[in-house]
């Protein structure tokens, strides 16, 4: 699916329902418990909500890519939440949750951050939207929607005061 340049964007709440269904199936088919960790900020919102909606014990972790980004010199330290993992990473089976998967560079940085906390037994990935354009061999185990966007556009997850999710289409200046 290619998103039109009009304000017609995918329904983030409907996609969340698809993501929840996929994660629930993944959890049910996993022979071991999975610990959820959401990538700041949209992925953390999703992980927190999944943890609650699926009735999982404890709290979901939050993981930041900022310290391991390959563009850290240009971006600096993000003001978003920093890493907080309420579980022992050593030997854990971790399910990373993200809002939009694009090049894979954020996931590479997140995996480096995760290994700063220990050596997980396995790492899986669930995303709300996969927009293609991969630069690294990273693939989601669960994906609610695959879309194509021009390189100059990005799909950003937003959350209002009532915790309702929506998308914003951003256009980067050339």
Secondary structure as the mmCIF struct_conf table of DSSP 4:
data_model
#
loop_
_struct_conf.conf_type_id
_struct_conf.id
_struct_conf.beg_label_comp_id
_struct_conf.beg_label_asym_id
_struct_conf.beg_label_seq_id
_struct_conf.end_label_comp_id
_struct_conf.end_label_asym_id
_struct_conf.end_label_seq_id
STRN STRN1 UNK A 2 UNK A 2
BEND BEND1 UNK A 5 UNK A 7
HELX_RH_AL_P HELX_RH_AL_P1 UNK A 12 UNK A 29
BEND BEND2 UNK A 31 UNK A 32
STRN STRN2 UNK A 35 UNK A 39
TURN_TY1_P TURN_TY1_P1 UNK A 40 UNK A 41
HELX_RH_AL_P HELX_RH_AL_P2 UNK A 42 UNK A 53
TURN_TY1_P TURN_TY1_P2 UNK A 54 UNK A 55
BEND BEND3 UNK A 57 UNK A 58
STRN STRN3 UNK A 61 UNK A 63
HELX_RH_3T_P HELX_RH_3T_P1 UNK A 66 UNK A 68
TURN_TY1_P TURN_TY1_P3 UNK A 70 UNK A 71
HELX_RH_AL_P HELX_RH_AL_P3 UNK A 72 UNK A 75
BEND BEND4 UNK A 77 UNK A 77
BEND BEND5 UNK A 79 UNK A 80
HELX_LH_PP_P HELX_LH_PP_P1 UNK A 81 UNK A 83
STRN STRN4 UNK A 84 UNK A 84
BEND BEND6 UNK A 87 UNK A 87
TURN_TY1_P TURN_TY1_P4 UNK A 90 UNK A 91
STRN STRN5 UNK A 93 UNK A 101
BEND BEND7 UNK A 102 UNK A 104
HELX_RH_AL_P HELX_RH_AL_P4 UNK A 105 UNK A 116
BEND BEND8 UNK A 117 UNK A 117
BEND BEND9 UNK A 121 UNK A 121
STRN STRN6 UNK A 122 UNK A 130
BEND BEND10 UNK A 135 UNK A 137
BEND BEND11 UNK A 141 UNK A 141
STRN STRN7 UNK A 142 UNK A 146
STRN STRN8 UNK A 148 UNK A 148
TURN_TY1_P TURN_TY1_P5 UNK A 151 UNK A 152
STRN STRN9 UNK A 153 UNK A 159
TURN_TY1_P TURN_TY1_P6 UNK A 161 UNK A 162
STRN STRN10 UNK A 165 UNK A 171
#
